Amino acid sequence: MSEQSIPVVNLEHYTQGDESQKQAFIKALGDGLRELGFVAVEGHGVSKDLIDRNYAAFKALFGLDEDTKKKYERPEHGRQRGYTSFGVEHAKGTAKADLKEFWHVGRELESDHPLSERMPPNEWPDELPQLKEEALNYYQTLDEVGRQLLEALGIYLGQEPDQLPSMARDGNSVMRIIHYPVCDGFSDPGAMRAAAHEDINLITLLPQATESGLEIMTREGEWLGINAIPGQLIVDTGDMMKRITNDQIPATRHRVVNPQGEPTERYSMPFFVHPHPDCMLDVLPGLLEDGEQRKYPAMTADEYLLERLSENKVK
C-alpha cells in the first residue's frame, strides 16, 4: 500500500482510547491541521461497503442523460442541492470552469423544523429511488464523524468540548458527489478538474476517491500529492475555520489535477461540515492575544456562504 504524504491519525484513539491516547490524538490532529491544513484519518468507522454503495448509486445517476439530470438543477438555490452541470462551477478568481459535474445532498428537515424554510430541500431523482436511503445513511455517518473531529479540534484550541460541535448542530452541511469525466478539456491550457481553491466551510471529510489526483499547497508554496488510500478519510479545514481561529488553523489551497497517461473518469464524495446558518463567525474565546486584532469582520455563516457561492459563479 502507498504511504501517505500527510500526517495520519486514528480516530479510535480519541473515541475509544485511554486518556493518554486521547490527548495524543488531539495534539496530532490539531498540529497537523495547524501546520498543513490536511490530515488523513483512520479508525473513523465509515464502512467501505457504505462508501462503495454510494459510489455505485451516484455512478448510475451521472450516467443518466443530460436532460434528465438538468431536471434537478436549482440555480435559484445557489445549486446547494441537486445537480450542477459540467462546466458551471469556477474556483474563486479562476476564469475557466472546473471539468466536473456534481450533486449536492443536504440535511433532511421535517416541514415543521425552524430551518425548513431557510435551507433548500433535497432533490431526489425519481429514476433512482434507492439513492435516497444510501445517501442519507452516508450523510448521517459523516455528520457524526465530523462532530467528533470538531470536538477534538475545539479541545486543542482550548475550547469547551461542545463549542465547535454546537456551531455545526443543525448546520447546513453538504454531501457533494463529484464526477470528473474524461473530456476534451484536458488539453485546454489552464483547465483543470478542480482548480486551486480553499474550501468554504469549517471542516471537510473526504473518503477514498476512485483514483488519486488531489494535491495541496505546502507552506513552502509547493504542490504535494495526496494518495487515495483505502480506509482513510482525508480531512481539511476551510475558510470558516480560518476566520474563527484568526488564521491559527488555516484553509489550505488544494486542487484536483488532470489525469496522466490514459485518462479515466474519477469520482469523489467530500462531506462539507457547515455551521448553523445563524452561527456568528467570529474569533473563538481566548484565541486573540493581547493587542491582536481580528483579521476578518464578524458575519453569519449564511451571509458568508452566499458571498462565496456568488464568487464561485453557482449563484
DRENVEX-493087 format. One record per residue (C-alpha): residue number from 1; residue in three letters; chain; x, y, z. Coordinates in nm, 3 decimals. Layout:
% DRENVEX-493087
n	res	chain	c1	c2	c3
NUM	Ala	A	X	Y	Z
...
//
This chain:
% DRENVEX-493087
n	res	chain	c1	c2	c3
1	Met	A	0.000	0.000	0.000
2	Ser	A	0.120	0.353	-0.079
3	Glu	A	0.247	0.564	0.205
4	Gln	A	0.053	0.878	0.287
5	Ser	A	0.218	1.216	0.231
6	Ile	A	0.038	1.396	0.517
7	Pro	A	0.003	1.319	0.891
8	Val	A	-0.213	1.013	0.971
9	Val	A	-0.423	0.991	1.289
10	Asn	A	-0.658	0.724	1.424
11	Leu	A	-0.995	0.847	1.549
12	Glu	A	-1.043	0.535	1.762
13	His	A	-0.765	0.665	1.986
14	Tyr	A	-0.997	0.956	2.068
15	Thr	A	-1.332	0.776	2.082
16	Gln	A	-1.218	0.451	2.247
17	Gly	A	-0.866	0.506	2.378
18	Asp	A	-0.735	0.579	2.726
19	Glu	A	-0.662	0.934	2.838
20	Ser	A	-0.306	0.938	2.703
21	Gln	A	-0.420	0.812	2.361
22	Lys	A	-0.699	1.069	2.358
23	Gln	A	-0.464	1.355	2.435
24	Ala	A	-0.211	1.232	2.178
25	Phe	A	-0.485	1.226	1.913
26	Ile	A	-0.600	1.579	1.999
27	Lys	A	-0.245	1.709	1.966
28	Ala	A	-0.169	1.521	1.643
29	Leu	A	-0.496	1.632	1.482
30	Gly	A	-0.453	1.994	1.587
31	Asp	A	-0.085	2.013	1.498
32	Gly	A	-0.147	1.856	1.157
33	Leu	A	-0.427	2.097	1.072
34	Arg	A	-0.237	2.396	1.209
35	Glu	A	0.080	2.317	1.016
36	Leu	A	-0.057	2.175	0.690
37	Gly	A	-0.435	2.216	0.692
38	Phe	A	-0.477	1.847	0.599
39	Val	A	-0.459	1.514	0.784
40	Ala	A	-0.557	1.156	0.698
41	Val	A	-0.789	0.986	0.948
42	Glu	A	-0.816	0.613	1.010
43	Gly	A	-1.040	0.434	1.260
44	His	A	-1.334	0.657	1.166
45	Gly	A	-1.597	0.385	1.144
46	Val	A	-1.724	0.470	0.795
47	Ser	A	-1.756	0.131	0.629
48	Lys	A	-1.613	0.056	0.286
49	Asp	A	-1.945	-0.103	0.195
50	Leu	A	-2.134	0.221	0.265
51	Ile	A	-1.887	0.418	0.054
52	Asp	A	-1.896	0.165	-0.231
53	Arg	A	-2.278	0.156	-0.235
54	Asn	A	-2.292	0.534	-0.266
55	Tyr	A	-2.034	0.543	-0.543
56	Ala	A	-2.239	0.282	-0.732
57	Ala	A	-2.566	0.470	-0.680
58	Phe	A	-2.425	0.801	-0.796
59	Lys	A	-2.237	0.650	-1.087
60	Ala	A	-2.581	0.538	-1.211
61	Leu	A	-2.711	0.891	-1.153
62	Phe	A	-2.437	1.058	-1.355
63	Gly	A	-2.499	0.801	-1.628
64	Leu	A	-2.846	0.945	-1.690
65	Asp	A	-2.893	1.167	-1.994
66	Glu	A	-2.831	1.541	-1.960
67	Asp	A	-3.195	1.645	-1.990
68	Thr	A	-3.290	1.412	-1.706
69	Lys	A	-3.013	1.538	-1.478
70	Lys	A	-3.094	1.902	-1.554
71	Lys	A	-3.448	1.848	-1.420
72	Tyr	A	-3.284	1.850	-1.076
73	Glu	A	-3.070	2.163	-1.122
74	Arg	A	-3.165	2.451	-0.892
75	Pro	A	-2.969	2.770	-0.970
76	Glu	A	-3.227	2.968	-0.775
77	His	A	-3.094	2.799	-0.458
78	Gly	A	-2.731	2.857	-0.548
79	Arg	A	-2.721	2.491	-0.650
80	Gln	A	-2.689	2.400	-0.283
81	Arg	A	-2.899	2.090	-0.352
82	Gly	A	-2.942	1.861	-0.650
83	Tyr	A	-2.747	1.870	-0.975
84	Thr	A	-2.482	2.109	-1.104
85	Ser	A	-2.394	2.071	-1.472
86	Phe	A	-2.048	2.014	-1.613
87	Gly	A	-1.859	2.340	-1.663
88	Val	A	-2.066	2.557	-1.428
89	Glu	A	-1.850	2.594	-1.116
90	His	A	-1.541	2.813	-1.115
91	Ala	A	-1.285	2.822	-0.837
92	Lys	A	-1.276	3.166	-0.674
93	Gly	A	-1.088	3.406	-0.901
94	Thr	A	-1.049	3.150	-1.182
95	Ala	A	-1.168	3.229	-1.536
96	Lys	A	-1.201	2.870	-1.660
97	Ala	A	-1.467	2.637	-1.527
98	Asp	A	-1.380	2.315	-1.346
99	Leu	A	-1.404	1.993	-1.550
100	Lys	A	-1.669	1.828	-1.334
101	Glu	A	-2.037	1.779	-1.263
102	Phe	A	-2.175	1.712	-0.917
103	Trp	A	-2.478	1.652	-0.696
104	His	A	-2.547	1.802	-0.353
105	Val	A	-2.733	1.637	-0.065
106	Gly	A	-2.810	1.844	0.244
107	Arg	A	-2.968	1.791	0.581
108	Glu	A	-3.316	1.637	0.572
109	Leu	A	-3.550	1.852	0.780
110	Glu	A	-3.910	1.796	0.883
111	Ser	A	-4.156	2.054	0.749
112	Asp	A	-4.205	2.197	1.098
113	His	A	-3.833	2.238	1.166
114	Pro	A	-3.739	2.604	1.233
115	Leu	A	-3.486	2.594	0.948
116	Ser	A	-3.703	2.419	0.689
117	Glu	A	-3.784	2.748	0.517
118	Arg	A	-3.420	2.859	0.510
119	Met	A	-3.235	2.550	0.391
120	Pro	A	-3.318	2.431	0.039
121	Pro	A	-3.493	2.093	0.020
122	Asn	A	-3.309	1.794	-0.120
123	Glu	A	-3.367	1.680	-0.475
124	Trp	A	-3.423	1.306	-0.513
125	Pro	A	-3.422	1.156	-0.864
126	Asp	A	-3.738	0.965	-0.949
127	Glu	A	-3.531	0.744	-1.180
128	Leu	A	-3.320	0.602	-0.891
129	Pro	A	-3.545	0.553	-0.586
130	Gln	A	-3.280	0.358	-0.392
131	Leu	A	-3.038	0.650	-0.398
132	Lys	A	-3.205	0.847	-0.118
133	Glu	A	-3.156	0.581	0.150
134	Glu	A	-2.792	0.522	0.061
135	Ala	A	-2.713	0.894	0.050
136	Leu	A	-2.881	0.973	0.383
137	Asn	A	-2.702	0.684	0.556
138	Tyr	A	-2.373	0.824	0.430
139	Tyr	A	-2.472	1.178	0.532
140	Gln	A	-2.565	1.080	0.887
141	Thr	A	-2.250	0.873	0.931
142	Leu	A	-2.018	1.150	0.813
143	Asp	A	-2.211	1.408	1.017
144	Glu	A	-2.124	1.216	1.334
145	Val	A	-1.758	1.176	1.238
146	Gly	A	-1.745	1.549	1.174
147	Arg	A	-1.889	1.615	1.520
148	Gln	A	-1.619	1.401	1.682
149	Leu	A	-1.340	1.574	1.491
150	Leu	A	-1.474	1.921	1.574
151	Glu	A	-1.493	1.827	1.941
152	Ala	A	-1.129	1.716	1.944
153	Leu	A	-1.013	2.021	1.749
154	Gly	A	-1.203	2.251	1.984
155	Ile	A	-1.027	2.098	2.284
156	Tyr	A	-0.695	2.151	2.106
157	Leu	A	-0.787	2.518	2.072
158	Gly	A	-0.866	2.549	2.443
159	Gln	A	-1.244	2.548	2.399
160	Glu	A	-1.512	2.356	2.584
161	Pro	A	-1.575	2.017	2.414
162	Asp	A	-1.914	2.126	2.275
163	Gln	A	-1.803	2.468	2.147
164	Leu	A	-1.733	2.370	1.785
165	Pro	A	-1.992	2.087	1.759
166	Ser	A	-2.263	2.325	1.879
167	Met	A	-2.180	2.563	1.594
168	Ala	A	-2.244	2.284	1.344
169	Arg	A	-2.557	2.146	1.514
170	Asp	A	-2.840	2.160	1.258
171	Gly	A	-2.577	2.307	1.028
172	Asn	A	-2.610	2.347	0.653
173	Ser	A	-2.363	2.062	0.591
174	Val	A	-2.348	1.926	0.238
175	Met	A	-2.253	1.594	0.085
176	Arg	A	-2.109	1.656	-0.262
177	Ile	A	-2.076	1.369	-0.506
178	Ile	A	-1.843	1.468	-0.790
179	His	A	-1.798	1.309	-1.130
180	Tyr	A	-1.485	1.407	-1.321
181	Pro	A	-1.539	1.264	-1.669
182	Val	A	-1.288	1.201	-1.943
183	Cys	A	-1.327	1.509	-2.163
184	Asp	A	-1.169	1.728	-2.430
185	Gly	A	-1.085	1.996	-2.173
186	Phe	A	-0.768	1.821	-2.055
187	Ser	A	-0.578	1.977	-2.346
188	Asp	A	-0.708	2.329	-2.279
189	Pro	A	-0.431	2.532	-2.110
190	Gly	A	-0.536	2.628	-1.760
191	Ala	A	-0.839	2.398	-1.748
192	Met	A	-0.836	2.153	-1.458
193	Arg	A	-1.065	1.901	-1.294
194	Ala	A	-1.076	2.130	-0.989
195	Ala	A	-0.870	2.448	-0.998
196	Ala	A	-0.681	2.561	-0.690
197	His	A	-0.916	2.676	-0.413
198	Glu	A	-0.983	2.674	-0.040
199	Asp	A	-1.298	2.515	0.100
200	Ile	A	-1.571	2.746	0.233
201	Asn	A	-1.680	2.553	0.542
202	Leu	A	-1.545	2.455	0.886
203	Ile	A	-1.404	2.111	0.809
204	Thr	A	-1.422	1.869	0.514
205	Leu	A	-1.421	1.487	0.524
206	Leu	A	-1.322	1.305	0.207
207	Pro	A	-1.331	0.924	0.183
208	Gln	A	-1.107	0.750	-0.065
209	Ala	A	-1.169	0.883	-0.415
210	Thr	A	-1.181	0.631	-0.701
211	Glu	A	-0.834	0.747	-0.806
212	Ser	A	-0.568	0.992	-0.691
213	Gly	A	-0.535	1.347	-0.824
214	Leu	A	-0.574	1.563	-0.513
215	Glu	A	-0.283	1.797	-0.444
216	Ile	A	-0.231	2.051	-0.166
217	Met	A	-0.006	2.354	-0.146
218	Thr	A	0.254	2.334	0.130
219	Arg	A	0.364	2.632	0.337
220	Glu	A	0.669	2.645	0.109
221	Gly	A	0.443	2.704	-0.191
222	Glu	A	0.497	2.362	-0.349
223	Trp	A	0.226	2.121	-0.466
224	Leu	A	0.212	1.792	-0.273
225	Gly	A	0.013	1.493	-0.399
226	Ile	A	-0.217	1.308	-0.157
227	Asn	A	-0.264	0.937	-0.216
228	Ala	A	-0.612	0.784	-0.230
229	Ile	A	-0.558	0.508	0.028
230	Pro	A	-0.836	0.262	0.118
231	Gly	A	-0.975	0.313	0.467
232	Gln	A	-0.861	0.672	0.509
233	Leu	A	-1.063	0.991	0.531
234	Ile	A	-0.877	1.299	0.413
235	Val	A	-0.970	1.588	0.643
236	Asp	A	-0.905	1.955	0.581
237	Thr	A	-1.016	2.286	0.726
238	Gly	A	-1.193	2.561	0.533
239	Asp	A	-1.225	2.938	0.533
240	Met	A	-1.485	2.943	0.810
241	Met	A	-1.239	2.769	1.044
242	Lys	A	-0.970	3.014	0.937
243	Arg	A	-1.198	3.304	1.029
244	Ile	A	-1.300	3.180	1.374
245	Thr	A	-0.938	3.098	1.467
246	Asn	A	-0.793	3.421	1.323
247	Asp	A	-0.573	3.213	1.090
248	Gln	A	-0.438	2.984	1.365
249	Ile	A	-0.596	2.694	1.175
250	Pro	A	-0.553	2.774	0.805
251	Ala	A	-0.756	2.690	0.498
252	Thr	A	-0.509	2.520	0.269
253	Arg	A	-0.519	2.569	-0.106
254	His	A	-0.577	2.245	-0.297
255	Arg	A	-0.671	2.121	-0.643
256	Val	A	-0.754	1.809	-0.845
257	Val	A	-0.518	1.773	-1.139
258	Asn	A	-0.597	1.619	-1.476
259	Pro	A	-0.508	1.251	-1.520
260	Gln	A	-0.170	1.146	-1.652
261	Gly	A	-0.137	0.890	-1.930
262	Glu	A	-0.451	0.710	-2.044
263	Pro	A	-0.734	0.916	-1.884
264	Thr	A	-1.005	0.758	-1.673
265	Glu	A	-1.305	0.913	-1.500
266	Arg	A	-1.286	0.996	-1.130
267	Tyr	A	-1.547	1.008	-0.853
268	Ser	A	-1.518	1.161	-0.507
269	Met	A	-1.761	1.230	-0.219
270	Pro	A	-1.649	1.513	0.010
271	Phe	A	-1.867	1.598	0.308
272	Phe	A	-1.856	1.968	0.395
273	Val	A	-1.937	2.042	0.761
274	His	A	-2.109	2.381	0.780
275	Pro	A	-2.231	2.578	1.080
276	His	A	-2.591	2.660	1.164
277	Pro	A	-2.697	2.941	0.925
278	Asp	A	-2.726	3.194	1.210
279	Cys	A	-2.392	3.098	1.365
280	Met	A	-2.176	3.407	1.405
281	Leu	A	-1.833	3.360	1.250
282	Asp	A	-1.618	3.549	1.498
283	Val	A	-1.291	3.466	1.670
284	Leu	A	-1.331	3.195	1.935
285	Pro	A	-1.287	3.290	2.302
286	Gly	A	-0.927	3.317	2.414
287	Leu	A	-0.765	3.299	2.070
288	Leu	A	-0.675	3.668	2.041
289	Glu	A	-0.352	3.766	2.212
290	Asp	A	-0.338	4.099	2.397
291	Gly	A	-0.346	4.371	2.134
292	Glu	A	-0.408	4.131	1.846
293	Gln	A	-0.674	4.245	1.601
294	Arg	A	-0.942	4.041	1.428
295	Lys	A	-0.835	3.974	1.069
296	Tyr	A	-1.190	3.923	0.943
297	Pro	A	-1.519	4.102	1.018
298	Ala	A	-1.779	3.901	1.208
299	Met	A	-2.066	3.778	0.992
300	Thr	A	-2.316	3.493	0.999
301	Ala	A	-2.239	3.162	0.835
302	Asp	A	-2.529	3.212	0.594
303	Glu	A	-2.403	3.557	0.488
304	Tyr	A	-2.055	3.420	0.424
305	Leu	A	-2.182	3.114	0.235
306	Leu	A	-2.394	3.324	-0.002
307	Glu	A	-2.098	3.555	-0.064
308	Arg	A	-1.875	3.263	-0.159
309	Leu	A	-2.136	3.092	-0.375
310	Ser	A	-2.157	3.410	-0.582
311	Glu	A	-1.779	3.417	-0.619
312	Asn	A	-1.788	3.055	-0.742
313	Lys	A	-2.046	3.154	-1.004
314	Val	A	-2.302	2.897	-0.893
315	Lys	A	-2.546	3.157	-0.760
//
